[in-house]
Amino acid sequence: MVLVTGGTGLVGAHLLLHLIENGENVRAIYRNQNNIQKTKTVFELYKKAELFDKINWLEADILDVPSLENAFIDIEYVYHCAALISFDAKDEEKLRKTNIEGTANMVNFSIAKGIKKFCFFSSIAALGDIAPHETYITEETDWNPEKPHSDYAISKYGAEMEVWRGLQEGLDVIILNPGVILGPIPKTKNCDQGSAEFYTRVANGLSFYTIGSTGFITVTDVIKTAFDLMKSTIKNERFTLIADNVIFRDILNTIAATLKVKKPSIHAKPILMNFLWIADSLFSTLFFQKRKITKAAAKASYSKNLYSNEKIKTALGTVFLDVHQYIKDVSKL
């Protein structure tokens, strides 16, 4: 049996569908009964609602060790997708606890229960810091602790250290570092979780764009690659998962064209982005509102990081979906 954490999130829900479609016996843990509906909605979106009932749901929490005891009964393989994603400095403690301590718990149980293979979904945020003589960030790029990193990046890097510890204690592992993961276009205009925020902001009339860039990939490619690696003889490796390095302006323009709304037209240069995050910080503090733009997000919006996907293409011969075409295709779902 396969155990999936984070099964009510974007990656986890799509992974559950893919596993069941491929004949796997699957258990998924949840913390809140209401969140299971999110996964059911994904199955319904792809017209596979009849497969949803094949999931063995179990209430458990990666931070609640006793609850994990039952979750690991009869489990042979683990996909650890559960994580907290936040770039708000106020969430530092939650990030470290969920992403590092939670992963440590999953690794400890996997070692104790003799799990055959453990797949951890990390992030390109946990990859290293490019040196002056380098062009692309790869799996081998060194992490420089002296350079500034977001709390989220630090928590994912710390989580990876727990997974590598598991390797040292005999656990076979795979670590995946996906870029910005694009999923289906949300049906509502108030979804602000993960990459859905791109769709939501453009749909709501986003005026600004930046010309920074980062790696993007579709959720379809992320879960298929994870599944293929877990089924292969490949183990104890780390893979960067991106389809391409894309300028933010170009992604926003594709979304706008697909949604048939106005494209963002004002170039937000670094000085403006820095002003916006400072103003947003003051506003959120004064009025107890959720942050809309953080310092880390502002910096990322104009950073021009380039990531290499050569390792995974060499390992599996992977051909990734074009992210622009994917956006157009999922609009028809």
C-alpha positions as semicolon CSV with decimal commas, in nm:
position;residue;x (nm);y (nm);z (nm)
1;M;0,000;0,000;0,000
2;V;0,108;0,358;-0,073
3;L;0,080;0,640;0,182
4;V;0,027;0,999;0,064
5;T;0,050;1,304;0,289
6;G;-0,091;1,636;0,174
7;G;-0,359;1,459;-0,027
8;T;-0,596;1,755;-0,008
9;G;-0,348;1,992;-0,175
10;L;-0,283;2,056;-0,544
11;V;-0,001;1,805;-0,586
12;G;-0,139;1,548;-0,343
13;A;-0,486;1,539;-0,498
14;H;-0,347;1,494;-0,850
15;L;-0,104;1,232;-0,721
16;L;-0,388;1,033;-0,562
17;L;-0,577;1,032;-0,891
18;H;-0,267;0,923;-1,084
19;L;-0,185;0,645;-0,837
20;I;-0,537;0,504;-0,844
21;E;-0,553;0,524;-1,224
22;N;-0,239;0,312;-1,226
23;G;-0,382;0,045;-1,000
24;E;-0,218;0,142;-0,671
25;N;-0,376;0,073;-0,332
26;V;-0,366;0,414;-0,165
27;R;-0,406;0,558;0,184
28;A;-0,423;0,935;0,234
29;I;-0,415;1,117;0,565
30;Y;-0,615;1,429;0,644
31;R;-0,650;1,673;0,932
32;N;-0,983;1,831;0,846
33;Q;-1,275;1,632;0,705
34;N;-1,394;1,936;0,509
35;N;-1,068;1,952;0,310
36;I;-1,135;1,611;0,156
37;Q;-1,391;1,782;-0,066
38;K;-1,105;1,965;-0,239
39;T;-0,964;1,632;-0,355
40;K;-1,305;1,509;-0,465
41;T;-1,342;1,824;-0,673
42;V;-1,018;1,742;-0,855
43;F;-1,144;1,392;-0,938
44;E;-1,471;1,541;-1,063
45;L;-1,287;1,799;-1,274
46;Y;-1,121;1,520;-1,472
47;K;-1,446;1,322;-1,487
48;K;-1,302;1,048;-1,263
49;A;-1,536;1,086;-0,964
50;E;-1,594;0,710;-0,947
51;L;-1,228;0,658;-0,851
52;F;-1,245;0,885;-0,546
53;D;-1,403;0,617;-0,325
54;K;-1,097;0,395;-0,376
55;I;-0,892;0,620;-0,147
56;N;-0,842;0,486;0,204
57;W;-0,875;0,809;0,408
58;L;-0,736;0,821;0,761
59;E;-0,740;1,111;1,004
60;A;-0,382;1,185;1,109
61;D;-0,132;1,469;1,135
62;I;0,239;1,466;1,052
63;L;0,295;1,658;1,378
64;D;0,095;1,410;1,585
65;V;0,317;1,106;1,630
66;P;0,054;0,871;1,782
67;S;-0,182;0,928;1,488
68;L;0,091;0,828;1,242
69;E;0,120;0,483;1,401
70;N;-0,204;0,371;1,234
71;A;-0,125;0,556;0,912
72;F;0,183;0,340;0,850
73;I;0,011;0,003;0,894
74;D;0,076;-0,212;0,583
75;I;0,252;0,076;0,403
76;E;0,541;0,003;0,163
77;Y;0,592;0,334;-0,018
78;V;0,551;0,695;0,097
79;Y;0,490;1,017;-0,098
80;H;0,535;1,308;0,143
81;C;0,360;1,610;-0,012
82;A;0,231;1,782;0,303
83;A;0,387;2,122;0,372
84;L;0,312;2,475;0,477
85;I;0,375;2,734;0,207
86;S;0,409;3,090;0,329
87;F;0,644;3,383;0,272
88;D;0,512;3,581;0,567
89;A;0,777;3,631;0,837
90;K;0,503;3,586;1,098
91;D;0,479;3,219;1,000
92;E;0,844;3,135;1,065
93;E;0,774;2,908;1,363
94;K;0,487;2,730;1,187
95;L;0,701;2,676;0,877
96;R;0,985;2,520;1,071
97;K;0,756;2,304;1,279
98;T;0,542;2,174;0,991
99;N;0,807;2,140;0,724
100;I;1,107;2,028;0,929
101;E;0,959;1,855;1,233
102;G;0,674;1,705;1,030
103;T;0,918;1,565;0,774
104;A;1,141;1,430;1,053
105;N;0,841;1,240;1,192
106;M;0,763;1,093;0,850
107;V;1,125;0,990;0,802
108;N;1,146;0,833;1,148
109;F;0,835;0,622;1,091
110;S;0,955;0,523;0,745
111;I;1,281;0,397;0,891
112;A;1,109;0,215;1,178
113;K;0,849;0,052;0,951
114;G;1,095;-0,055;0,681
115;I;0,947;0,157;0,402
116;K;1,087;0,054;0,064
117;K;1,109;0,403;-0,086
118;F;1,032;0,755;0,034
119;C;0,953;1,043;-0,205
120;F;0,981;1,394;-0,067
121;F;0,837;1,695;-0,249
122;S;1,067;1,989;-0,177
123;S;1,102;2,309;-0,382
124;I;1,349;2,496;-0,602
125;A;1,355;2,740;-0,310
126;A;1,573;2,483;-0,129
127;L;1,830;2,460;-0,407
128;G;2,164;2,635;-0,376
129;D;2,281;2,989;-0,442
130;I;2,434;3,051;-0,781
131;A;2,799;3,156;-0,788
132;P;2,930;3,440;-1,010
133;H;3,079;3,194;-1,261
134;E;2,759;2,985;-1,288
135;T;2,461;3,035;-1,520
136;Y;2,214;2,770;-1,405
137;I;2,112;2,647;-1,062
138;T;2,136;2,267;-1,046
139;E;2,102;1,992;-0,788
140;E;2,472;2,036;-0,712
141;T;2,466;2,413;-0,655
142;D;2,590;2,486;-0,303
143;W;2,356;2,631;-0,042
144;N;2,522;2,940;0,107
145;P;2,397;2,996;0,465
146;E;2,548;3,344;0,462
147;K;2,307;3,460;0,191
148;P;1,950;3,569;0,269
149;H;1,679;3,306;0,226
150;S;1,307;3,315;0,295
151;D;1,180;3,128;0,599
152;Y;1,000;2,895;0,358
153;A;1,324;2,815;0,175
154;I;1,506;2,752;0,502
155;S;1,228;2,521;0,621
156;K;1,235;2,315;0,299
157;Y;1,614;2,297;0,310
158;G;1,591;2,180;0,671
159;A;1,332;1,922;0,570
160;E;1,569;1,791;0,302
161;M;1,836;1,748;0,567
162;E;1,595;1,520;0,756
163;V;1,540;1,314;0,440
164;W;1,915;1,281;0,383
165;R;1,946;1,173;0,746
166;G;1,696;0,901;0,665
167;L;1,921;0,788;0,381
168;Q;2,213;0,762;0,623
169;E;1,996;0,541;0,843
170;G;1,906;0,302;0,562
171;L;1,598;0,459;0,397
172;D;1,587;0,474;0,016
173;V;1,476;0,823;-0,086
174;I;1,392;1,050;-0,378
175;I;1,386;1,428;-0,337
176;L;1,203;1,642;-0,592
177;N;1,258;2,017;-0,627
178;P;0,973;2,148;-0,844
179;G;0,947;2,506;-0,961
180;V;0,621;2,701;-0,958
181;I;0,356;2,434;-1,009
182;L;0,069;2,526;-1,241
183;G;-0,258;2,343;-1,192
184;P;-0,612;2,379;-1,326
185;I;-0,768;2,725;-1,338
186;P;-0,981;2,774;-1,023
187;K;-1,354;2,817;-1,072
188;T;-1,373;3,106;-0,825
189;K;-1,197;3,442;-0,822
190;N;-1,095;3,430;-0,457
191;C;-0,851;3,139;-0,458
192;D;-0,511;3,257;-0,331
193;Q;-0,332;2,931;-0,257
194;G;-0,018;2,836;-0,447
195;S;0,000;2,902;-0,819
196;A;-0,377;2,957;-0,828
197;E;-0,295;3,307;-0,709
198;F;-0,155;3,385;-1,057
199;Y;-0,490;3,299;-1,215
200;T;-0,688;3,480;-0,948
201;R;-0,494;3,806;-0,961
202;V;-0,506;3,825;-1,340
203;A;-0,878;3,742;-1,342
204;N;-0,936;4,019;-1,089
205;G;-0,761;4,279;-1,306
206;L;-0,392;4,271;-1,212
207;S;-0,227;4,589;-1,345
208;F;0,140;4,520;-1,275
209;Y;0,392;4,280;-1,426
210;T;0,761;4,214;-1,364
211;I;1,032;4,078;-1,589
212;G;1,192;3,852;-1,333
213;S;1,191;3,481;-1,411
214;T;1,182;3,141;-1,247
215;G;1,117;2,777;-1,329
216;F;0,760;2,666;-1,401
217;I;0,613;2,318;-1,438
218;T;0,265;2,166;-1,464
219;V;0,120;1,956;-1,185
220;T;0,070;1,679;-1,443
221;D;0,445;1,658;-1,502
222;V;0,530;1,673;-1,132
223;I;0,316;1,377;-1,031
224;K;0,400;1,168;-1,340
225;T;0,773;1,221;-1,280
226;A;0,738;1,133;-0,912
227;F;0,548;0,815;-0,999
228;D;0,799;0,712;-1,266
229;L;1,093;0,766;-1,030
230;M;0,930;0,566;-0,752
231;K;0,868;0,279;-0,995
232;S;1,224;0,291;-1,127
233;T;1,545;0,155;-0,978
234;I;1,664;0,512;-0,924
235;K;1,712;0,597;-0,558
236;N;1,891;0,833;-0,323
237;E;1,892;1,116;-0,575
238;R;1,758;1,470;-0,598
239;F;1,594;1,615;-0,909
240;T;1,506;1,967;-1,016
241;L;1,165;1,966;-1,185
242;I;1,094;2,252;-1,422
243;A;0,958;2,253;-1,775
244;D;1,118;2,585;-1,859
245;N;1,247;2,911;-1,717
246;V;0,976;3,169;-1,787
247;I;0,948;3,545;-1,741
248;F;0,661;3,636;-1,508
249;R;0,523;3,886;-1,760
250;D;0,489;3,611;-2,021
251;I;0,301;3,377;-1,785
252;L;0,066;3,657;-1,683
253;N;0,003;3,748;-2,047
254;T;-0,081;3,387;-2,134
255;I;-0,324;3,366;-1,843
256;A;-0,486;3,696;-1,940
257;A;-0,527;3,588;-2,302
258;T;-0,671;3,253;-2,194
259;L;-0,916;3,413;-1,952
260;K;-0,996;3,687;-2,206
261;V;-0,916;3,968;-1,965
262;K;-0,688;4,271;-1,989
263;K;-0,317;4,198;-1,971
264;P;-0,111;4,361;-1,693
265;S;0,032;4,678;-1,849
266;I;0,246;4,852;-1,587
267;H;0,608;4,740;-1,544
268;A;0,674;4,711;-1,170
269;K;1,045;4,774;-1,136
270;P;1,238;4,663;-0,825
271;I;1,204;5,001;-0,655
272;L;0,825;4,985;-0,689
273;M;0,807;4,623;-0,569
274;N;1,012;4,713;-0,262
275;F;0,783;5,005;-0,187
276;L;0,477;4,779;-0,224
277;W;0,595;4,513;0,021
278;I;0,685;4,776;0,281
279;A;0,347;4,946;0,241
280;D;0,168;4,612;0,256
281;S;0,358;4,520;0,573
282;L;0,245;4,838;0,744
283;F;-0,113;4,800;0,625
284;S;-0,140;4,437;0,736
285;T;0,003;4,521;1,078
286;L;-0,227;4,816;1,135
287;F;-0,544;4,647;1,014
288;F;-0,465;4,284;1,106
289;Q;-0,493;4,176;0,743
290;K;-0,323;3,885;0,567
291;R;-0,009;3,988;0,378
292;K;-0,063;4,027;0,002
293;I;0,300;4,079;-0,089
294;T;0,600;3,994;0,125
295;K;0,964;4,096;0,101
296;A;1,055;3,749;-0,028
297;A;0,780;3,757;-0,291
298;A;0,882;4,106;-0,403
299;K;1,245;4,000;-0,441
300;A;1,147;3,684;-0,630
301;S;0,934;3,885;-0,872
302;Y;1,234;4,063;-1,020
303;S;1,504;3,798;-0,964
304;K;1,618;3,624;-1,279
305;N;1,704;3,274;-1,164
306;L;1,768;3,005;-1,424
307;Y;1,727;2,638;-1,332
308;S;1,854;2,331;-1,515
309;N;1,636;2,023;-1,572
310;E;1,906;1,824;-1,751
311;K;1,945;1,567;-1,473
312;I;1,584;1,446;-1,480
313;K;1,573;1,453;-1,861
314;T;1,883;1,236;-1,870
315;A;1,754;0,998;-1,601
316;L;1,407;0,938;-1,747
317;G;1,415;1,091;-2,094
318;T;1,138;1,323;-1,975
319;V;0,967;1,555;-2,222
320;F;0,780;1,823;-2,029
321;L;0,453;1,986;-2,125
322;D;0,473;2,343;-2,250
323;V;0,340;2,555;-1,963
324;H;0,175;2,812;-2,191
325;Q;-0,014;2,543;-2,383
326;Y;-0,109;2,376;-2,056
327;I;-0,278;2,696;-1,934
328;K;-0,479;2,709;-2,255
329;D;-0,571;2,340;-2,228
330;V;-0,685;2,345;-1,864
331;S;-0,911;2,640;-1,936
332;K;-1,130;2,392;-2,126
333;L;-1,182;2,161;-1,827
